[in-house]
Amino acid sequence: MMMRLNLLPRPTPKSHPLPFSRNPTIANRYSSNLNNDPVKLPISPLFSCKRFVLPFGDGKPSVSTDSNPSRTVCSAVPGPDSGGYEASAGDKKAGVIVWSAMTLMLAVVNRVLHKLALVPMKEYPLFLAQINTFVFVAVYFPLLYMRYKGGLVTDEMLSIPKAPFIAMGFLESVSLVSGMYAGAMLPGPVIPLLYQTFLIWQLIFSRFLLKRTYPLNQIIGCFLVAAGVIVALTSGSSNGPMLAGMGILWPALMVLSSAFQAGASIVKESVFIDAATRLKGKLLDVFVVNCFGSAVQAMFVLLCLPILSNLKGITLSQLPMYFKSGAACFLNIGGNTTGCAGAPMLPLLFIISSVLFNISVLNLLKFSDAIVASLAVRASVPIAIYALSLPLPYLPQVESLSPFFHLGSMILVVGLILYNMPKPQKRLSKAL
């Protein structure tokens, strides 16, 4: 039996939004439909087994129900004037505040746990890097599948060229492994400082590869970041320069890690630029890029194992024993686990924090933009530097930072803020 109700047109009260306007998945799918085709929406338990057909935009909304219990889908047919339903300004502001705070907290935790995880895994950074990449693949691909089933990821998005992901995965794998090796040897407060050279590399690569020009504030910001790193490292701790007696290898390897990561970010940006053309203006879902990038990264880390292990004096025949020992240290089981105190808790906490941090950044991007997300991440640098100078469990020594180290850190933060300042909007003249 069918029942059709024709109602007089009236605007939806702001205090009573439609049920599916609160669901971002439904709202995004509804607003992305431009051909006035029925949009299938996941049904709410509120609607039980009814089918609602809601034509909007023509001034004559109607509701029809079907008692067929097999119909468990809501359909909405947008009219010509319907623009979809978006979250209110208050919801967006609350989302920005919540996810900014979450991103800042997780960024600090992740930086600290990165150093702590390398205390028990100091002899097995390659094993930790491999486990980290496999966990990302295991987490991202189920999320990509869920978004594909939900309609947020389309077949066109999945069919974009895969060649750039090879370059992206290679650069990220080298960055990850070199960062693990350097992080195991460097003092804790130095690691986030050296990694901020990422901005300098990113500016250089995008200038020559993407032919991009930068405003004066970003150029000055990069110089301040470089100056802050130099001041902090040359002053160091109260006992003298922080890198005294360490040589140039490990600091250079950490800077090189940030350079490879900056190169990967440029390739990733070019993927989004190319996809905007291929998808006719539609935005490529970030999970598509992260999933394929993480898969190729894991593959390259696996392929590089013989070369990287050989650099440590481990032959190909000894590689299975290296992984067996690495797994024993990671799990802290067996008779030969000397120096593995803190495992498996610290490595697992680091991997979990890495996954949560990346998901938090993606959620912050949904509510804000890249500038807000970048500021939230960069704001963690001085906090992480201070945290890593404190007496933490399992760290062999505590760094007493000098006043000039704090001065260098402040210069770096000013440079980060200046680099991420939004561009001034040009006012359009009213007289055209």
C-alpha positions as CSV (number, residue, x, y, z in Angstrom):
1,M,0.0,0.0,0.0
2,M,1.4,3.4,-1.0
3,M,0.7,6.7,0.8
4,R,1.7,10.1,-0.7
5,L,1.6,13.3,1.2
6,N,1.9,16.7,-0.6
7,L,2.9,19.5,1.8
8,L,2.9,23.2,1.3
9,P,6.5,24.5,0.7
10,R,8.1,26.1,3.7
11,P,11.7,26.5,4.7
12,T,13.2,24.0,7.1
13,P,13.5,25.6,10.6
14,K,17.1,26.2,11.6
15,S,16.5,24.8,15.1
16,H,15.3,21.5,13.6
17,P,17.7,20.4,10.9
18,L,16.8,17.4,8.9
19,P,18.2,14.1,10.4
20,F,20.6,13.4,7.6
21,S,22.1,17.0,7.8
22,R,23.8,15.9,10.9
23,N,25.5,13.0,9.2
24,P,28.6,14.2,7.2
25,T,28.7,11.1,5.1
26,I,25.2,11.6,3.9
27,A,25.6,15.3,3.5
28,N,28.7,14.9,1.4
29,R,27.1,12.3,-0.8
30,Y,23.9,14.4,-1.2
31,S,25.7,17.6,-2.0
32,S,28.1,15.9,-4.5
33,N,25.2,14.8,-6.7
34,L,24.9,17.3,-9.5
35,N,22.7,15.4,-12.0
36,N,19.5,15.3,-10.0
37,D,19.8,11.5,-9.7
38,P,18.4,9.7,-6.6
39,V,21.0,9.7,-3.9
40,K,21.0,6.5,-1.8
41,L,21.5,7.3,1.8
42,P,22.2,4.9,4.7
43,I,18.9,4.6,6.6
44,S,18.7,5.7,10.2
45,P,17.1,3.4,12.8
46,L,14.6,6.2,13.2
47,F,13.0,5.3,9.8
48,S,12.9,1.5,10.5
49,C,12.1,-0.3,7.2
50,K,10.4,2.6,5.4
51,R,11.4,4.2,2.1
52,F,11.3,8.0,1.8
53,V,11.6,9.8,-1.5
54,L,12.3,13.5,-0.8
55,P,12.5,15.8,-3.9
56,F,13.9,19.1,-2.8
57,G,14.3,22.4,-4.6
58,D,11.0,22.4,-6.6
59,G,8.9,23.8,-3.8
60,K,6.8,20.7,-3.5
61,P,8.5,18.3,-1.1
62,S,6.7,14.9,-0.8
63,V,7.1,11.9,1.3
64,S,6.1,8.4,0.2
65,T,6.4,5.2,2.3
66,D,6.6,1.6,1.4
67,S,5.8,-1.2,3.9
68,N,8.1,-3.6,2.0
69,P,10.5,-4.7,4.8
70,S,13.3,-5.3,2.2
71,R,13.6,-1.6,1.5
72,T,16.1,-0.3,3.9
73,V,17.4,2.7,1.9
74,C,16.5,6.4,2.0
75,S,16.6,8.1,-1.4
76,A,16.7,11.9,-1.9
77,V,16.1,13.5,-5.3
78,P,17.7,17.0,-5.2
79,G,15.9,19.8,-7.0
80,P,17.6,22.5,-9.0
81,D,18.1,24.9,-6.2
82,S,19.3,22.5,-3.5
83,G,22.9,22.9,-2.4
84,G,23.0,20.1,0.1
85,Y,23.2,20.4,3.8
86,E,26.3,21.6,5.6
87,A,27.3,21.7,9.2
88,S,26.5,24.9,10.9
89,A,29.2,27.5,11.6
90,G,29.1,26.6,15.3
91,D,29.7,22.9,14.6
92,K,32.6,23.8,12.3
93,K,34.2,26.1,14.9
94,A,33.8,23.4,17.6
95,G,35.3,20.8,15.3
96,V,38.3,23.1,14.5
97,I,38.9,23.6,18.3
98,V,38.5,20.0,19.2
99,W,40.6,18.5,16.4
100,S,43.3,21.2,16.7
101,A,43.8,20.4,20.4
102,M,43.7,16.7,19.6
103,T,46.3,17.1,16.7
104,L,48.6,19.2,18.9
105,M,48.4,16.7,21.7
106,L,49.0,13.7,19.5
107,A,51.9,15.5,17.7
108,V,53.7,16.0,20.9
109,V,53.0,12.5,22.1
110,N,54.1,11.0,18.8
111,R,57.4,13.0,18.8
112,V,58.2,11.9,22.3
113,L,57.3,8.3,21.8
114,H,59.4,8.2,18.6
115,K,62.5,8.8,20.7
116,L,61.3,6.5,23.5
117,A,60.5,3.6,21.1
118,L,64.0,3.8,19.7
119,V,65.5,3.2,23.1
120,P,64.7,-0.6,23.2
121,M,64.8,-0.8,19.4
122,K,68.1,1.0,19.0
123,E,69.7,-2.0,17.2
124,Y,66.6,-2.7,15.2
125,P,65.3,0.6,13.7
126,L,64.8,-1.1,10.3
127,F,62.5,-3.7,11.9
128,L,60.5,-1.0,13.7
129,A,60.2,1.0,10.4
130,Q,58.9,-2.2,8.6
131,I,56.3,-2.9,11.3
132,N,55.2,0.7,11.3
133,T,54.5,0.7,7.5
134,F,52.6,-2.6,7.6
135,V,50.4,-1.2,10.4
136,F,49.5,1.8,8.3
137,V,48.6,-0.4,5.4
138,A,46.4,-2.6,7.6
139,V,44.6,0.4,9.0
140,Y,44.2,2.6,5.9
141,F,42.9,0.0,3.4
142,P,39.9,-1.1,5.5
143,L,39.0,2.6,5.9
144,L,39.4,3.2,2.2
145,Y,37.0,0.2,1.6
146,M,34.5,1.7,4.0
147,R,34.6,5.1,2.3
148,Y,34.3,3.4,-1.1
149,K,31.2,1.5,0.0
150,G,29.9,4.7,1.5
151,G,30.3,6.5,-1.8
152,L,32.9,9.0,-0.6
153,V,35.5,7.3,-2.9
154,T,34.6,6.7,-6.5
155,D,35.9,4.4,-9.2
156,E,37.3,7.5,-11.0
157,M,39.4,8.3,-7.9
158,L,40.8,4.7,-7.8
159,S,41.7,4.8,-11.4
160,I,44.1,7.7,-11.2
161,P,47.7,7.0,-12.5
162,K,49.7,5.0,-10.0
163,A,53.2,6.0,-11.3
164,P,53.5,9.0,-8.9
165,F,52.9,6.7,-6.0
166,I,56.0,4.8,-6.8
167,A,58.1,7.9,-6.4
168,M,56.2,9.0,-3.3
169,G,56.6,5.5,-1.7
170,F,60.3,5.4,-2.4
171,L,60.9,8.9,-1.0
172,E,58.8,8.2,2.1
173,S,60.5,4.9,2.7
174,V,64.0,6.4,2.6
175,S,62.8,9.3,4.9
176,L,61.3,6.8,7.4
177,V,64.3,4.5,7.6
178,S,66.9,7.3,7.7
179,G,64.9,9.1,10.4
180,M,64.8,5.9,12.4
181,Y,68.5,5.4,12.2
182,A,69.3,9.0,13.0
183,G,66.7,9.3,15.8
184,A,68.2,6.3,17.6
185,M,71.6,8.1,17.9
186,L,70.6,11.8,18.3
187,P,69.7,13.5,21.6
188,G,65.9,13.8,22.0
189,P,65.5,17.6,21.8
190,V,67.6,17.8,18.6
191,I,65.3,15.5,16.6
192,P,62.3,17.9,16.3
193,L,64.6,20.8,15.7
194,L,66.5,19.2,12.7
195,Y,63.3,17.9,11.2
196,Q,61.9,21.5,10.8
197,T,64.4,21.9,7.9
198,F,61.5,20.2,6.1
199,L,60.0,23.6,5.4
200,I,63.2,24.8,3.7
201,W,63.4,21.7,1.5
202,Q,59.7,22.0,0.6
203,L,60.1,25.6,-0.5
204,I,63.2,24.8,-2.6
205,F,61.6,21.7,-4.3
206,S,58.3,23.3,-5.0
207,R,60.0,26.4,-6.5
208,F,62.0,24.3,-9.0
209,L,59.7,21.4,-9.6
210,L,56.2,23.0,-9.4
211,K,57.5,26.5,-10.5
212,R,55.7,28.0,-7.5
213,T,56.5,31.5,-6.2
214,Y,56.3,32.3,-2.5
215,P,55.4,35.5,-0.7
216,L,58.0,37.4,1.3
217,N,56.6,36.2,4.7
218,Q,57.3,32.5,3.8
219,I,60.8,33.2,2.6
220,I,61.6,35.1,5.7
221,G,59.9,32.4,7.8
222,C,62.3,29.8,6.2
223,F,65.3,31.9,7.0
224,L,64.2,32.2,10.6
225,V,63.6,28.5,10.9
226,A,67.2,27.9,9.6
227,A,68.6,30.5,12.0
228,G,66.7,29.1,14.9
229,V,68.1,25.6,14.2
230,I,71.6,26.9,14.0
231,V,71.4,29.0,17.2
232,A,69.8,26.1,19.2
233,L,72.3,23.5,18.0
234,T,75.5,25.6,18.5
235,S,74.4,26.6,22.0
236,G,73.0,23.2,23.0
237,S,72.9,22.2,26.7
238,S,74.5,23.7,29.7
239,N,77.4,21.3,29.4
240,G,78.3,22.6,25.9
241,P,77.2,22.1,22.3
242,M,74.6,19.3,22.2
243,L,76.2,17.6,19.2
244,A,79.7,17.7,20.6
245,G,81.6,14.6,19.8
246,M,78.8,13.1,17.7
247,G,80.2,14.0,14.3
248,I,78.2,15.1,11.2
249,L,76.7,11.8,10.1
250,W,73.6,11.5,12.3
251,P,72.5,15.1,12.1
252,A,73.0,15.1,8.3
253,L,71.0,11.9,8.1
254,M,68.1,13.5,10.0
255,V,68.2,16.6,7.7
256,L,68.3,14.2,4.7
257,S,65.3,12.4,6.1
258,S,63.3,15.7,6.2
259,A,64.5,16.4,2.6
260,F,63.1,13.1,1.3
261,Q,59.9,13.7,3.2
262,A,59.6,17.2,1.6
263,G,60.1,15.6,-1.8
264,A,57.4,13.1,-1.1
265,S,55.0,16.0,-0.1
266,I,55.7,17.7,-3.5
267,V,54.9,14.5,-5.4
268,K,51.7,14.1,-3.3
269,E,50.7,17.7,-4.1
270,S,51.3,17.1,-7.8
271,V,48.9,14.0,-7.5
272,F,46.2,16.2,-6.1
273,I,46.7,18.9,-8.8
274,D,46.6,16.2,-11.6
275,A,43.5,14.5,-10.1
276,A,41.6,17.8,-10.0
277,T,41.9,17.9,-13.8
278,R,41.1,14.3,-14.3
279,L,38.1,14.4,-11.9
280,K,36.8,17.6,-13.5
281,G,37.2,19.7,-10.4
282,K,36.2,17.1,-7.8
283,L,38.6,16.7,-4.9
284,L,40.6,13.5,-4.6
285,D,39.9,11.7,-1.4
286,V,43.0,11.9,0.9
287,F,42.6,8.2,1.9
288,V,43.2,7.2,-1.7
289,V,46.6,8.9,-1.7
290,N,47.5,7.7,1.8
291,C,46.5,4.1,1.1
292,F,48.5,3.7,-2.1
293,G,51.4,5.7,-0.8
294,S,51.6,3.6,2.4
295,A,51.4,0.3,0.4
296,V,54.3,1.4,-1.9
297,Q,56.2,2.7,1.0
298,A,55.9,-0.7,2.8
299,M,57.0,-2.5,-0.4
300,F,60.1,-0.3,-0.8
301,V,61.1,-0.7,2.9
302,L,60.9,-4.4,2.3
303,L,62.9,-4.3,-0.9
304,C,65.6,-2.1,0.7
305,L,66.2,-4.5,3.5
306,P,69.2,-6.3,1.9
307,I,70.9,-3.0,1.0
308,L,70.3,-1.3,4.4
309,S,71.2,-4.3,6.4
310,N,74.4,-4.7,4.5
311,L,75.3,-1.2,5.6
312,K,75.2,-2.4,9.1
313,G,77.3,-5.4,8.3
314,I,74.4,-7.9,8.1
315,T,74.7,-10.2,5.1
316,L,71.7,-11.5,3.2
317,S,72.0,-14.9,4.9
318,Q,71.9,-13.3,8.3
319,L,68.8,-11.3,7.5
320,P,66.3,-13.9,8.8
321,M,68.2,-14.0,12.1
322,Y,68.1,-10.2,12.3
323,F,64.4,-10.2,12.0
324,K,64.0,-13.0,14.5
325,S,66.1,-11.0,17.0
326,G,64.2,-7.9,16.1
327,A,60.9,-9.6,16.8
328,A,62.2,-11.0,20.0
329,C,63.3,-7.5,21.1
330,F,60.0,-5.9,19.9
331,L,58.0,-8.4,22.0
332,N,60.7,-8.6,24.7
333,I,60.6,-12.3,24.9
334,G,63.3,-14.9,24.8
335,G,66.7,-15.2,26.4
336,N,68.7,-12.7,24.4
337,T,66.8,-9.4,24.9
338,T,69.4,-7.3,26.6
339,G,68.8,-3.6,26.1
340,C,65.1,-4.2,25.1
341,A,63.6,-2.8,28.3
342,G,60.5,-0.8,27.6
343,A,59.4,-3.1,24.8
344,P,56.7,-4.0,23.6
345,M,54.9,-1.1,25.4
346,L,57.0,1.8,23.9
347,P,57.1,0.6,20.3
348,L,53.4,-0.3,20.3
349,L,52.5,3.1,21.8
350,F,54.6,4.9,19.1
351,I,52.9,3.0,16.3
352,I,49.4,3.6,17.8
353,S,50.1,7.3,18.3
354,S,51.4,7.6,14.7
355,V,48.1,6.1,13.3
356,L,46.0,8.3,15.6
357,F,48.0,11.4,14.7
358,N,47.6,10.9,11.0
359,I,43.8,10.3,11.3
360,S,43.6,13.4,13.6
361,V,45.3,15.6,10.9
362,L,42.9,14.3,8.3
363,N,39.9,15.1,10.5
364,L,41.3,18.6,11.2
365,L,41.6,19.2,7.4
366,K,37.9,18.4,7.1
367,F,36.9,21.2,9.5
368,S,39.6,23.7,8.5
369,D,42.3,24.1,6.0
370,A,46.0,23.2,5.5
371,I,47.2,26.3,7.3
372,V,45.4,25.5,10.5
373,A,46.5,21.9,10.3
374,S,50.1,22.9,9.7
375,L,50.1,25.4,12.6
376,A,48.7,22.7,15.0
377,V,51.5,20.3,14.0
378,R,54.3,22.9,14.1
379,A,53.1,24.2,17.5
380,S,54.1,20.9,18.9
381,V,57.8,21.5,18.2
382,P,58.7,23.7,21.3
383,I,56.5,21.5,23.6
384,A,58.2,18.3,22.3
385,I,61.6,19.9,22.7
386,Y,60.8,20.8,26.3
387,A,59.3,17.3,27.0
388,L,62.3,15.5,25.6
389,S,64.6,17.5,27.9
390,L,62.8,16.2,31.0
391,P,63.8,13.0,32.8
392,L,61.7,10.4,31.0
393,P,61.5,6.6,31.6
394,Y,64.1,4.5,29.7
395,L,66.1,7.5,28.4
396,P,69.7,7.1,29.3
397,Q,70.5,10.7,30.0
398,V,68.7,14.0,30.6
399,E,69.6,17.1,28.6
400,S,69.9,20.4,30.5
401,L,69.1,23.1,27.9
402,S,70.9,26.4,27.8
403,P,69.1,29.8,27.5
404,F,70.5,30.1,24.0
405,F,68.8,26.8,23.0
406,H,65.5,28.2,24.2
407,L,66.2,31.4,22.2
408,G,66.9,29.3,19.1
409,S,63.7,27.4,19.6
410,M,61.7,30.7,19.9
411,I,63.3,32.0,16.7
412,L,62.2,28.7,15.0
413,V,58.7,29.0,16.2
414,V,58.4,32.6,15.0
415,G,59.6,31.4,11.6
416,L,57.0,28.7,11.6
417,I,54.2,31.1,12.4
418,L,55.4,33.6,9.8
419,Y,55.7,30.8,7.2
420,N,52.1,29.6,7.8
421,M,50.5,33.1,7.9
422,P,47.5,33.2,5.5
423,K,48.0,35.2,2.4
424,P,46.3,38.6,2.4
425,Q,43.1,38.5,0.3
426,K,42.9,41.0,-2.5
427,R,39.8,43.1,-2.4
428,L,37.8,43.2,-5.5
429,S,36.8,46.5,-6.8
430,K,33.1,47.2,-6.9
431,A,33.4,49.0,-10.2
432,L,33.9,46.3,-12.9
